[in-house]
Amino acid sequence: MTVSDNSGRIKLGLERIINFFENILPTDPRAKLQVVHVAGTNGKGSVCALISEALTAAGYKAGTFNSPHFLRTNDAVRIQGAPIPTAEYAELRSWINALDAMAQAPMGPLSLFEQSTVAAIWWFAKNDVDLAVIEVGMGGLRDATNVFGTPEGRSSLGVGKSLVQCICPVDADHLGVIGNNIEEIAHEKAGIMRPGSWIVVASQDRIEAFHKIRQIAQRISPGRIVNVRRQPTYDLHVPKFAIKHSADDADLAARLNQPQLVLPSWASFNGTGRRCLRVKYPPSLEAHKSTLSSEHEPHTQNNSYTSTEHKHGESHAQIPSQPQAVAPQERRSTRSRSSSTSNGQSMTVELDLPLVLPGYYQAGNASVAFYALDALRTHYGFNKLTDAAIQVGFQNVRWPGRLSWLSFSRQAVADDKGTSTPVSQTSDHSLGGSSSGRSSIDESNALDSWILVDGAHNEPAAVELRKYVDTTLRRVNQQRYIHATRSRSFKDVPHIRWVIGFTQGKDMKAILSKLVFAGDSIWAVPFSQPDEMPWISCTDPKDIEKAVQGLECSEHVQVTTFGSLSDALDRLASEKSDSHLTVACGSLYLAANLYRELHIDPFQESMVLNDD
């Protein structure tokens, strides 16, 4: 589907989209929506996925809008995890485009992203979602998604109700577009905050970003701030979480309770549900008051959520309950337990959350998602969000293209003309999620039967990807030692074959310096032009080769350039080798290309959306 756009550029600013909502559409769909709004540099999509899955598991109709789309433009707009049908989305976008063209607004036509934002909001309102989880496109303050009002419905800042805003880790990205330094970027992303709402702030690696975000939050919504600190994770043998649904929700229950996929043990160190995050929350207003007067850090005068460090090293955000808070027995599940003071008074409730999405950083994303969900149930009446529902949601979350394992087998089949056609036999084993009808993968599968794909496109993401890859390599070698498949030496670690593609404008040398070590090899590839994103251009593989030459280890890194990703996959199929782990990264658009090449569709349109 193509929709015309006069600019082909990123057009920040709210005047066009607000005018469209207020003066061009027959009714303003924002008035029917309650929203959780998510901004930041890294982790936004994961937080949205976790929140949406938990809401779905609790029995709510949750709408999700992500940016950018993954395979198709319609998969960015989903209800209960299912994208809006392709035909319906095309019709909706054509209608919006026609209205925009006829209006001839003095501030100009909507950008393509503004059109997609309007379409998502209209579809959510039409289908009466209980809550919409909205990911910011770029920045926040001037982003097209920043059109919602306060929890009390104050219209001066927008229409509809933005109940909770999450600020994920902020770093240097889109420099020169949304800001020229970290403080300016943090200011832009904090622009989604609303007075009277709850604001959940992730742990920030950049101290200047943290101070700017905290300063703005204290000014806008004092007393309603969650500062989430880094929290430890641990290995725990946990059963599969399950939740019962009524007969009317049979389709939903089947999706939520389907069996987990099994990966080779070397790939499952952080993604099978064995690794958990323990979070804590006060069970009552009285417990919170008592906690504030205890030995922990004093809370700020504005009574905001206060991160607390305990003697044994665990940290959590304390959430002050209000009179309308959900009763502890309604929030708690069998996997929760209370901790008490010396006099026996209950101080906090502990909850074990399965970390299904791979990567150490996902503990931080899970913390942000949990405290956003706890604010919803504690302060906004989402009483069905029990601990059990949150556990089931976190267990069943899926987020393709982010540290996803793809099984790979590409064989040549002769056609009638005597030529060879590559055929892919693949499955998406994204650790975060499951798919019916897929068989378990035996742990003895060879390294060359898998591709790890991740959309890492900036320095912080590259650091986390390399950390994950190094841990995987250590486990590969451990498994080889155990099964005596290789020489009994832990020094015999496979090298990495990086299949890399970048968008233009990225600091390739900085990213590559975090990823590539001596002995690795690089296959530089282009990616196809993503739909409705004319401002995106891929970097020429030859330019990637030049960037590698600036690395300290360049003399020990072999670089090969390809004219297409398909050519690289053909080469990969012909070079079956157990001595390399193949990792595709550098851009989410490259990750999407890989899914298309391997004929993997992580989003299904067939799910039935049951009306309440």
C-alpha positions as CSV (number, residue, x, y, z in Angstrom):
1,M,0.0,0.0,0.0
2,T,1.3,3.5,-0.9
3,V,0.0,6.7,0.5
4,S,1.2,10.0,-0.9
5,D,3.2,12.4,1.1
6,N,4.4,15.8,-0.2
7,S,7.5,16.0,2.0
8,G,9.1,12.6,2.3
9,R,10.7,14.1,5.5
10,I,10.3,13.7,9.2
11,K,7.9,16.5,10.2
12,L,8.0,17.1,14.0
13,G,5.3,19.2,15.5
14,L,1.7,18.8,16.7
15,E,-0.2,21.5,14.8
16,R,-1.1,19.3,11.8
17,I,-2.3,16.3,13.7
18,I,-4.2,18.2,16.4
19,N,-6.0,20.2,13.7
20,F,-6.9,17.0,12.0
21,F,-8.3,15.5,15.1
22,E,-10.3,18.6,16.1
23,N,-11.4,20.0,12.8
24,I,-11.3,17.3,10.0
25,L,-12.3,14.0,11.5
26,P,-16.1,13.6,12.1
27,T,-15.4,12.8,15.8
28,D,-12.3,13.0,17.9
29,P,-11.3,9.4,18.7
30,R,-8.9,10.5,21.5
31,A,-11.8,11.2,23.8
32,K,-12.6,7.5,24.2
33,L,-9.0,6.4,25.0
34,Q,-7.0,5.8,28.1
35,V,-3.3,5.6,27.4
36,V,0.1,4.4,28.6
37,H,2.7,6.4,26.8
38,V,6.3,5.1,26.4
39,A,9.3,7.2,25.3
40,G,13.1,6.7,25.5
41,T,16.0,5.6,23.3
42,N,16.2,1.9,24.0
43,G,13.6,-0.5,25.4
44,K,10.4,1.2,24.4
45,G,9.2,-1.7,22.3
46,S,9.9,-4.3,25.0
47,V,8.1,-2.2,27.6
48,C,5.1,-1.8,25.4
49,A,5.0,-5.6,24.6
50,L,5.3,-6.5,28.3
51,I,2.5,-4.1,29.3
52,S,0.2,-5.2,26.5
53,E,0.7,-8.9,27.2
54,A,-0.1,-8.5,30.9
55,L,-3.2,-6.5,30.1
56,T,-4.3,-9.1,27.6
57,A,-3.7,-11.9,30.1
58,A,-5.8,-10.1,32.7
59,G,-8.7,-10.0,30.3
60,Y,-8.5,-6.4,29.0
61,K,-8.7,-5.4,25.4
62,A,-5.3,-3.8,24.9
63,G,-4.3,-1.8,21.8
64,T,-0.6,-1.4,21.0
65,F,1.0,1.1,18.6
66,N,4.7,0.7,17.9
67,S,7.1,2.6,15.7
68,P,8.5,1.6,13.4
69,H,6.4,-1.2,11.9
70,F,8.2,-4.5,11.4
71,L,7.3,-6.4,8.3
72,R,4.2,-4.5,7.1
73,T,2.8,-1.1,7.9
74,N,-0.3,-2.6,9.6
75,D,1.6,-4.8,12.1
76,A,2.5,-1.6,14.1
77,V,-1.2,-1.4,15.0
78,R,-2.5,-4.3,17.1
79,I,-5.2,-5.3,19.5
80,Q,-4.7,-8.4,21.7
81,G,-1.4,-8.9,19.8
82,A,-3.2,-9.2,16.4
83,P,-2.5,-6.5,13.8
84,I,-5.3,-4.7,12.1
85,P,-6.3,-6.7,8.9
86,T,-4.3,-5.5,5.9
87,A,-7.4,-4.7,3.8
88,E,-9.1,-2.7,6.7
89,Y,-5.9,-0.8,7.3
90,A,-5.5,0.1,3.6
91,E,-9.1,1.3,3.5
92,L,-8.7,3.3,6.7
93,R,-5.5,5.0,5.5
94,S,-7.0,5.8,2.2
95,W,-10.0,7.5,4.0
96,I,-7.6,9.5,6.2
97,N,-5.5,10.5,3.2
98,A,-8.6,11.6,1.3
99,L,-9.9,13.7,4.2
100,D,-6.5,15.3,4.6
101,A,-6.3,16.1,0.9
102,M,-9.7,17.7,0.8
103,A,-9.1,19.8,3.9
104,Q,-6.1,21.6,2.4
105,A,-5.1,22.7,5.9
106,P,-3.0,25.9,6.0
107,M,-0.3,24.1,8.1
108,G,0.2,21.5,5.3
109,P,-0.7,17.8,4.9
110,L,-0.1,15.1,7.5
111,S,3.1,13.3,7.3
112,L,3.1,9.5,6.8
113,F,3.7,8.9,10.4
114,E,1.0,11.3,11.4
115,Q,-1.4,9.4,9.2
116,S,-0.5,6.1,10.7
117,T,-0.9,7.6,14.2
118,V,-4.4,8.8,13.4
119,A,-5.2,5.4,11.9
120,A,-4.1,3.6,15.1
121,I,-6.0,6.0,17.4
122,W,-9.1,5.8,15.3
123,W,-9.0,2.0,15.2
124,F,-8.5,1.7,18.9
125,A,-11.4,3.9,19.6
126,K,-13.6,2.1,17.1
127,N,-12.9,-1.2,18.8
128,D,-13.4,0.2,22.3
129,V,-10.0,-0.9,23.7
130,D,-9.7,-0.7,27.5
131,L,-6.3,0.8,27.2
132,A,-3.9,1.8,24.4
133,V,-0.2,1.4,24.8
134,I,1.5,4.0,22.6
135,E,5.2,4.0,21.7
136,V,6.7,7.4,20.8
137,G,7.9,7.6,17.2
138,M,10.8,10.1,17.7
139,G,11.6,12.2,20.7
140,G,8.3,12.9,22.5
141,L,7.4,16.6,23.0
142,R,6.8,17.2,19.3
143,D,6.0,13.6,18.3
144,A,2.7,12.9,16.7
145,T,1.7,10.5,19.5
146,N,1.9,13.3,22.1
147,V,-1.8,14.4,21.7
148,F,-3.4,13.1,24.9
149,G,-4.6,14.9,28.0
150,T,-4.2,14.4,31.7
151,P,-5.8,11.6,33.7
152,E,-8.5,14.1,34.7
153,G,-9.2,14.8,31.0
154,R,-7.8,18.4,31.0
155,S,-8.0,19.3,27.3
156,S,-5.3,22.1,27.3
157,L,-2.7,19.4,26.7
158,G,-4.7,17.1,24.5
159,V,-7.8,15.0,24.5
160,G,-8.2,11.6,26.1
161,K,-6.4,10.4,29.2
162,S,-2.7,9.6,29.5
163,L,-2.6,7.7,32.7
164,V,1.0,6.6,32.9
165,Q,4.1,7.7,31.1
166,C,7.2,5.6,31.0
167,I,10.7,7.0,30.2
168,C,13.0,4.3,29.1
169,P,16.9,4.7,29.0
170,V,17.8,7.8,27.1
171,D,21.0,8.1,25.1
172,A,22.5,10.0,22.2
173,D,20.3,9.1,19.2
174,H,18.8,11.3,16.5
175,L,21.3,14.0,17.3
176,G,20.6,17.2,15.5
177,V,17.0,16.2,15.0
178,I,15.5,16.1,18.5
179,G,18.4,17.7,20.3
180,N,22.1,18.5,20.1
181,N,23.2,16.8,23.4
182,I,21.9,14.4,26.0
183,E,20.1,17.1,28.1
184,E,18.2,18.4,25.1
185,I,17.2,14.9,24.0
186,A,16.1,14.0,27.5
187,H,14.0,17.2,27.6
188,E,12.3,16.2,24.3
189,K,11.5,12.7,25.5
190,A,10.2,14.0,28.9
191,G,7.7,16.1,26.9
192,I,5.1,13.3,27.1
193,M,4.7,13.8,30.9
194,R,1.3,15.0,32.1
195,P,0.2,16.7,35.3
196,G,-1.5,14.3,37.7
197,S,-0.3,11.2,35.9
198,W,2.1,8.6,37.2
199,I,5.6,8.7,35.6
200,V,7.9,5.7,35.6
201,V,11.5,6.5,35.0
202,A,13.9,3.7,34.0
203,S,17.4,3.5,35.4
204,Q,19.5,5.9,33.3
205,D,23.2,5.3,32.3
206,R,23.6,8.9,31.4
207,I,23.5,10.9,34.6
208,E,22.7,14.2,32.7
209,A,19.6,12.5,31.3
210,F,18.5,11.3,34.7
211,H,18.8,14.8,36.2
212,K,16.9,16.4,33.4
213,I,14.1,13.9,33.4
214,R,13.8,14.0,37.2
215,Q,13.7,17.8,37.2
216,I,10.9,17.9,34.7
217,A,9.0,15.1,36.4
218,Q,9.2,16.8,39.8
219,R,7.8,20.0,38.2
220,I,5.0,18.4,36.2
221,S,3.7,15.6,38.5
222,P,5.2,15.8,42.0
223,G,4.3,13.0,44.2
224,R,3.6,10.5,41.4
225,I,7.1,9.5,40.2
226,V,8.7,6.0,40.1
227,N,12.5,6.0,39.9
228,V,13.3,2.4,39.0
229,R,16.8,1.4,40.0
230,R,18.7,-1.6,38.6
231,Q,17.4,-4.8,40.1
232,P,19.2,-8.1,40.5
233,T,18.0,-11.2,38.8
234,Y,18.4,-14.8,39.8
235,D,17.9,-18.4,38.5
236,L,14.8,-20.0,39.9
237,H,13.0,-23.2,38.9
238,V,9.5,-22.0,38.2
239,P,6.5,-23.8,36.8
240,K,4.7,-22.6,33.8
241,F,2.4,-19.8,34.8
242,A,-1.2,-20.2,33.6
243,I,-4.5,-18.4,34.0
244,K,-8.1,-19.5,33.5
245,H,-10.4,-17.7,31.1
246,S,-14.1,-18.1,30.5
247,A,-15.4,-20.1,27.6
248,D,-16.0,-16.9,25.6
249,D,-12.3,-16.3,25.7
250,A,-11.2,-19.8,24.5
251,D,-9.1,-18.4,21.6
252,L,-7.3,-16.0,23.9
253,A,-6.7,-18.7,26.5
254,A,-5.3,-21.0,23.9
255,R,-2.8,-18.4,22.9
256,L,-1.8,-17.5,26.4
257,N,-1.4,-21.0,27.6
258,Q,0.4,-22.7,24.7
259,P,3.6,-24.6,25.3
260,Q,7.0,-22.9,25.5
261,L,9.5,-23.4,22.7
262,V,12.7,-25.3,23.6
263,L,16.0,-24.0,22.3
264,P,19.5,-25.5,22.4
265,S,20.7,-25.1,26.0
266,W,23.5,-22.8,24.9
267,A,20.9,-20.3,23.7
268,S,18.6,-20.5,26.7
269,F,20.6,-19.0,29.5
270,N,18.3,-16.1,29.8
271,G,15.0,-16.7,28.1
272,T,13.3,-19.9,29.2
273,G,11.6,-18.6,32.3
274,R,14.3,-20.0,34.6
275,R,15.6,-16.5,35.1
276,C,13.4,-14.3,37.2
277,L,13.2,-10.7,38.5
278,R,12.0,-10.2,42.0
279,V,10.0,-7.0,42.4
280,K,8.4,-5.7,45.6
281,Y,5.5,-3.4,46.3
282,P,3.8,-2.2,49.6
283,P,0.6,-4.1,50.2
284,S,-1.3,-1.1,51.8
285,L,-1.2,2.6,52.5
286,E,-0.4,1.8,56.2
287,A,2.6,-0.4,55.2
288,H,3.9,2.4,52.9
289,K,3.7,5.0,55.7
290,S,5.5,2.6,58.0
291,T,8.2,1.9,55.4
292,L,8.8,5.6,54.9
293,S,9.6,5.9,58.6
294,S,11.9,2.9,58.7
295,E,15.6,2.6,58.2
296,H,15.4,3.0,54.4
297,E,16.2,6.1,52.4
298,P,13.9,9.0,53.3
299,H,11.3,9.8,50.7
300,T,11.2,13.2,49.0
301,Q,8.8,15.8,50.3
302,N,6.5,15.4,47.3
303,N,5.7,11.8,48.3
304,S,6.9,10.4,45.0
305,Y,7.7,6.8,44.3
306,T,11.1,6.3,46.0
307,S,13.7,3.7,45.0
308,T,15.0,1.9,48.1
309,E,18.2,0.0,48.6
310,H,17.8,-2.9,51.0
311,K,20.6,-4.4,53.3
312,H,20.9,-7.5,51.2
313,G,21.4,-5.6,48.0
314,E,18.0,-5.8,46.3
315,S,16.4,-2.6,45.2
316,H,12.9,-1.7,44.3
317,A,10.5,1.2,43.8
318,Q,8.1,1.7,46.6
319,I,4.6,2.6,45.4
320,P,2.4,4.6,47.7
321,S,-1.2,3.3,47.6
322,Q,-4.1,5.7,47.6
323,P,-7.5,5.1,49.3
324,Q,-8.9,3.6,46.1
325,A,-6.0,1.2,45.8
326,V,-6.7,-2.5,44.9
327,A,-6.9,-4.7,48.0
328,P,-3.7,-6.8,48.6
329,Q,-5.6,-10.1,48.2
330,E,-6.8,-8.9,44.7
331,R,-3.3,-8.1,43.5
332,R,-1.5,-11.0,45.0
333,S,-1.0,-14.4,43.5
334,T,0.3,-17.7,44.8
335,R,3.7,-16.7,43.6
336,S,3.8,-13.6,45.8
337,R,4.9,-13.6,49.4
338,S,5.1,-10.9,52.0
339,S,8.2,-9.8,53.9
340,S,7.8,-8.5,57.4
341,T,9.5,-6.3,59.9
342,S,10.8,-7.5,63.3
343,N,7.4,-6.8,64.9
344,G,5.6,-8.9,62.3
345,Q,4.1,-6.1,60.3
346,S,3.9,-6.8,56.6
347,M,6.1,-4.3,54.7
348,T,6.3,-5.4,51.1
349,V,4.9,-8.0,48.8
350,E,7.6,-9.9,46.7
351,L,6.7,-11.1,43.2
352,D,8.8,-13.3,40.9
353,L,8.5,-12.3,37.3
354,P,9.7,-14.6,34.5
355,L,12.3,-12.9,32.2
356,V,11.4,-14.4,28.9
357,L,12.8,-11.7,26.6
358,P,16.6,-12.4,26.3
359,G,19.3,-10.0,27.3
360,Y,20.4,-8.8,30.7
361,Y,18.9,-5.4,30.1
362,Q,15.4,-6.8,29.9
363,A,15.3,-6.9,33.7
364,G,15.2,-3.1,33.6
365,N,12.5,-3.1,31.0
366,A,10.5,-5.6,33.0
367,S,10.8,-3.4,36.1
368,V,9.5,-0.4,34.2
369,A,6.6,-2.4,32.8
370,F,5.7,-3.9,36.2
371,Y,5.5,-0.5,38.0
372,A,3.5,1.0,35.2
373,L,1.0,-2.0,35.5
374,D,1.0,-1.6,39.3
375,A,0.1,2.1,38.9
376,L,-2.8,1.1,36.6
377,R,-4.3,-1.4,39.1
378,T,-3.6,0.7,42.2
379,H,-4.7,4.1,41.0
380,Y,-6.9,3.7,37.9
381,G,-9.1,0.8,38.7
382,F,-7.6,-2.0,36.5
383,N,-8.4,-4.5,39.2
384,K,-8.0,-7.6,37.0
385,L,-4.3,-6.9,36.8
386,T,-3.4,-9.5,39.5
387,D,0.1,-10.7,40.1
388,A,-0.9,-13.9,38.3
389,A,-2.0,-12.1,35.2
390,I,1.2,-10.1,35.1
391,Q,3.2,-13.3,35.4
392,V,1.4,-14.9,32.6
393,G,1.7,-11.9,30.4
394,F,5.4,-11.6,31.0
395,Q,5.8,-15.3,30.3
396,N,4.0,-15.1,27.0
397,V,5.5,-11.9,25.7
398,R,7.2,-11.9,22.3
399,W,9.1,-9.2,20.5
400,P,10.6,-10.2,17.2
401,G,13.8,-8.9,15.8
402,R,15.3,-8.3,19.2
403,L,17.8,-11.0,20.3
404,S,15.7,-13.6,18.3
405,W,17.0,-17.0,17.4
406,L,16.0,-18.1,13.9
407,S,16.6,-21.7,12.9
408,F,18.1,-21.8,9.5
409,S,18.3,-24.4,6.7
410,R,18.7,-23.3,3.1
411,Q,18.8,-26.0,0.4
412,A,19.1,-25.9,-3.4
413,V,16.2,-27.3,-5.4
414,A,16.5,-27.5,-9.2
415,D,13.7,-26.0,-11.1
416,D,12.4,-26.9,-14.5
417,K,15.1,-24.8,-16.2
418,G,17.9,-26.5,-14.4
419,T,18.8,-23.6,-12.2
420,S,18.9,-23.7,-8.4
421,T,16.4,-21.9,-6.2
422,P,17.2,-21.4,-2.5
423,V,14.5,-22.6,-0.2
424,S,14.3,-21.5,3.4
425,Q,13.1,-23.9,6.2
426,T,13.0,-21.6,9.2
427,S,11.2,-20.9,12.5
428,D,11.2,-17.9,14.7
429,H,12.4,-19.0,18.2
430,S,12.5,-15.5,19.7
431,L,12.8,-16.8,23.3
432,G,10.1,-14.3,24.0
433,G,7.0,-16.1,22.9
434,S,5.7,-19.2,21.4
435,S,4.0,-20.4,18.3
436,S,1.6,-23.3,18.0
437,G,2.5,-26.1,15.7
438,R,6.3,-25.7,16.1
439,S,8.3,-28.7,17.3
440,S,10.9,-28.6,20.0
441,I,14.5,-28.1,18.9
442,D,16.9,-30.7,20.1
443,E,19.8,-29.3,22.1
444,S,22.4,-31.0,19.9
445,N,21.6,-28.7,17.0
446,A,24.7,-27.3,15.4
447,L,25.7,-23.7,15.7
448,D,25.3,-23.2,12.0
449,S,21.6,-24.1,12.1
450,W,20.8,-20.8,13.9
451,I,21.0,-17.1,13.2
452,L,20.8,-14.6,16.0
453,V,19.1,-11.4,14.8
454,D,18.9,-8.1,16.7
455,G,17.9,-4.6,15.7
456,A,20.8,-3.0,17.6
457,H,21.5,0.3,15.9
458,N,23.3,2.4,18.5
459,E,26.2,2.1,21.0
460,P,24.2,1.1,24.1
461,A,22.4,-1.6,22.2
462,A,25.6,-2.8,20.6
463,V,27.2,-3.2,24.1
464,E,24.2,-5.3,25.3
465,L,24.3,-7.4,22.1
466,R,28.0,-8.2,22.5
467,K,27.5,-9.1,26.2
468,Y,24.7,-11.5,25.2
469,V,26.8,-13.0,22.4
470,D,29.8,-13.5,24.6
471,T,27.7,-15.3,27.2
472,T,26.2,-17.5,24.5
473,L,29.7,-18.4,23.2
474,R,30.8,-19.4,26.6
475,R,27.8,-21.7,27.0
476,V,28.4,-23.2,23.5
477,N,31.8,-24.2,24.6
478,Q,30.6,-25.5,27.9
479,Q,28.0,-27.7,26.1
480,R,30.7,-29.0,23.7
481,Y,32.8,-29.9,26.7
482,I,30.0,-31.7,28.4
483,H,29.0,-33.6,25.3
484,A,32.7,-34.2,24.3
485,T,31.9,-32.9,20.8
486,R,35.0,-30.8,20.7
487,S,38.4,-30.8,22.4
488,R,38.1,-30.4,26.2
489,S,39.3,-26.8,26.2
490,F,37.3,-23.7,27.3
491,K,39.6,-21.6,25.1
492,D,38.2,-23.0,21.9
493,V,35.4,-20.4,21.6
494,P,33.8,-19.9,18.1
495,H,34.1,-16.6,16.4
496,I,31.3,-14.3,15.2
497,R,30.2,-13.8,11.7
498,W,28.4,-10.4,11.8
499,V,25.9,-9.8,9.0
500,I,25.6,-6.0,9.3
501,G,23.6,-3.3,7.6
502,F,23.2,0.3,8.8
503,T,20.9,3.2,8.1
504,Q,22.7,6.3,6.8
505,G,23.8,8.8,9.5
506,K,24.8,6.2,12.1
507,D,28.2,6.4,13.8
508,M,29.3,3.1,12.3
509,K,32.8,3.1,13.8
510,A,31.5,3.7,17.3
511,I,29.0,0.9,17.0
512,L,31.4,-1.5,15.3
513,S,34.0,-0.9,18.0
514,K,31.5,-2.3,20.6
515,L,30.6,-5.3,18.5
516,V,33.6,-6.6,16.6
517,F,36.7,-8.3,18.1
518,A,39.8,-9.7,16.5
519,G,39.0,-13.0,14.7
520,D,35.4,-12.0,13.9
521,S,34.3,-11.6,10.3
522,I,31.9,-9.0,8.8
523,W,29.4,-9.5,6.0
524,A,28.3,-6.0,5.0
525,V,24.8,-6.0,3.4
526,P,22.2,-3.5,2.3
527,F,18.5,-3.7,3.2
528,S,15.4,-2.8,1.2
529,Q,13.6,0.5,1.5
530,P,11.1,0.2,4.3
531,D,7.5,1.1,3.4
532,E,6.3,4.6,4.2
533,M,9.7,5.7,5.5
534,P,11.2,7.7,2.6
535,W,13.7,9.4,5.0
536,I,15.4,6.1,5.7
537,S,18.3,5.0,3.5
538,C,20.6,2.1,3.9
539,T,24.4,2.5,4.0
540,D,26.4,1.2,1.1
541,P,28.2,-2.0,2.2
542,K,31.4,-0.5,0.8
543,D,31.1,2.4,3.4
544,I,30.7,-0.2,6.1
545,E,33.9,-1.8,4.9
546,K,35.7,1.6,5.1
547,A,34.4,2.1,8.7
548,V,35.9,-1.3,9.7
549,Q,39.3,-0.1,8.6
550,G,39.2,2.5,11.4
551,L,39.0,-0.1,14.1
552,E,42.0,-1.1,16.2
553,C,41.4,-4.8,15.3
554,S,40.9,-4.1,11.6
555,E,43.9,-6.2,10.5
556,H,42.3,-9.2,12.2
557,V,38.8,-8.8,10.9
558,Q,37.8,-10.1,7.4
559,V,35.2,-8.0,5.6
560,T,33.0,-9.2,2.7
561,T,30.5,-7.0,0.9
562,F,27.3,-8.3,-0.7
563,G,24.9,-6.8,-3.1
564,S,21.9,-8.1,-1.2
565,L,20.9,-10.0,2.0
566,S,19.7,-12.9,-0.2
567,D,23.2,-13.3,-1.6
568,A,24.7,-13.4,1.9
569,L,22.2,-16.1,2.9
570,D,23.1,-18.2,-0.2
571,R,26.7,-17.9,0.8
572,L,25.9,-18.8,4.4
573,A,24.1,-21.9,3.3
574,S,27.1,-23.1,1.3
575,E,29.5,-22.4,4.2
576,K,28.1,-24.7,6.8
577,S,30.6,-24.4,9.7
578,D,30.3,-25.2,13.3
579,S,33.1,-22.7,14.1
580,H,31.1,-19.5,13.7
581,L,28.0,-18.0,15.3
582,T,26.1,-15.9,12.8
583,V,24.6,-12.6,14.1
584,A,22.5,-10.2,12.0
585,C,22.3,-6.7,13.4
586,G,22.8,-3.0,12.8
587,S,19.2,-2.0,11.9
588,L,15.7,-3.1,12.7
589,Y,15.0,-2.8,8.9
590,L,17.7,-5.4,8.2
591,A,16.1,-7.6,10.8
592,A,12.8,-7.3,9.1
593,N,14.5,-8.1,5.8
594,L,15.8,-11.3,7.2
595,Y,12.4,-12.3,8.4
596,R,11.0,-11.7,5.0
597,E,13.9,-13.7,3.3
598,L,13.2,-16.6,5.6
599,H,9.4,-16.3,5.2
600,I,8.8,-15.8,8.9
601,D,5.7,-13.8,10.0
602,P,5.7,-13.2,13.7
603,F,2.4,-11.4,13.7
604,Q,-0.9,-13.1,12.8
605,E,-4.0,-11.4,11.6
606,S,-6.3,-14.3,12.3
607,M,-6.9,-13.9,16.0
608,V,-10.6,-13.1,16.8
609,L,-11.1,-9.9,18.6
610,N,-13.9,-10.6,21.1
611,D,-16.2,-7.7,21.9
612,D,-17.1,-7.3,25.6
